[in-house]
Structure formats: structure tokens, C-alpha cells
């Protein structure tokens, strides 16, 4: 397994999280907010593909839990949205019937649809919370895999998104919708820090210090005798004969 391959997948994951974050901000624009939200949804799915590719190399249960649970939450939300859209048509007719004919069945049917969608959204948010917790665990357990500041930001971003999912459960309090939206933006942009990964940092050749060329120069040594071999007298200078006994110095 190459660290470069894993980094490249998370690098792409970070790029897509940045787009999701931007789309989350722009969702408040009138008329086009829904379309931009859909674009963010598509890029979120693409980011899950990057996670899958990374986990094919890492084989981490926490990453697989994140991906599978997040997909499950999305599927439940899609079902909830479909029920809400289809039910809204009948609900409007039921309300009219209730107002003008006092048909109790109309208000009961409307209430049932609202309850079903509410319960499904709570289940989806709970599963999503667990998904983000799994991703937080992965970053906390594998900090050495990434630069320290990126691992810290990613873990914090995942935790922020987990809190945002909790705010979705408490959306009936109204103010939590705004809080959750802000937490989502912060979380996505923290995960976008993966754009700062240096993909090829581990391919930089390791160079050792240059070996200094040793210049072997001939050394001239003068054979100098310290003592006369005949009488043992100390000899100094370059003379050929001992000054004490006159013996030749060799």
C-alpha cells in the first residue's frame, strides 16, 4: 500500500467537502438554493467514493462504518422526502375537506404523514450522528497518517458535523436549525483541510550528506634519529655523525 495513494484519495475528499461547504452556504439564496443544495448532495456522494477507495487500501472498520451509515441516513432521508412530497398533495386536499366538511379523517391522515416523516428524519439524523462519530474515531486513531494539523482539523470537523446532525433532531426548537447550519459549514470546511496534503512528500529522495573526497597527498617524512645507536646520546638536527662519539647516523 502506498501512502501516496491514500493521500490522493483524502486530497480529493477534501476538495469535494469544500464544494459541499460552499453549497451549504449558498443554499440560502432564493429560488436557486434548492438546486445548489442538490449539487452539494451530489458532491457529498462523490466524496463517499473517495472514502471507499481509500478504505480499499486501509481496510479500517471505522471508515466503512462511516460510509455505510451515512449512505443509510441518506436513503432514509430520501424516503422521508418522497413521502413528504407525495403526502403534501393529499394533505392540502385533506385540510380543505376538514375546513369545509369537518372531515376528521382528513386531519388524521395529515397528522400520520407528518409523524412518519418526523420519525424518519429523527432516525436518519441518529444514524448520521453515528456515521460522523465513526469518522472522528478514524482520524483520532490514525493521526500519524496525516500532518498533525490536518488530522486535528478533520477530527474536529467530523465532530462538528455530528453535532449538526443532533441539531437536526432538535429542529422543532427552530433555533437549532440555524445552529446546525452553521456547524455544518464549519465542519465541511475543516474536512476541506485535506486539500493541504502534500501528496508526494514521501517520494522526495533521501539524500545523505556528500562524501568528501579525501585527497591523499604524499607526505614527506624525514627519518630523524632521536638517539645515537652507538652511544645513546641524544641527537638533534640533520647531522650525519654523532657529536658525542662520532658514529655515523643512519
Secondary structure as UniProt FT lines:
FT   HELIX           3..26
FT   TURN            27..28
FT   TURN            30..32
FT   HELIX           33..58
FT   HELIX           61..101
FT   HELIX           104..141
FT   HELIX           143..145
FT   HELIX           148..169
FT   HELIX           171..173
FT   HELIX           175..191
FT   HELIX           192..196
FT   TURN            199..200
FT   HELIX           201..203
FT   TURN            229..231
FT   TURN            243..245
//
